[in-house]
Amino acid sequence: MPQLNPSPWFSILLFSWLVFLVIVVPKTMNHTFPNEPTPQSTQAPKTDPWSWPW
């Protein structure tokens, strides 16, 4: 039963993780967003009480 032989599958597993860690992860970690968020002001907004007409 060849599927029980771990030698080719283990090397495929190691090679795929090596590709993932060396190529894919740095590409995704270097991604920058085109619109950087601007810092909001720390002042609380001025709120007025509502005057209900009834």
Secondary structure, 3 states (H helix, E strand, C coil): CHHHCHHHHHHHHHHHHHHHHHHHHHHHHCCCCCCCCCCCCCCCCCCCCCCCCC
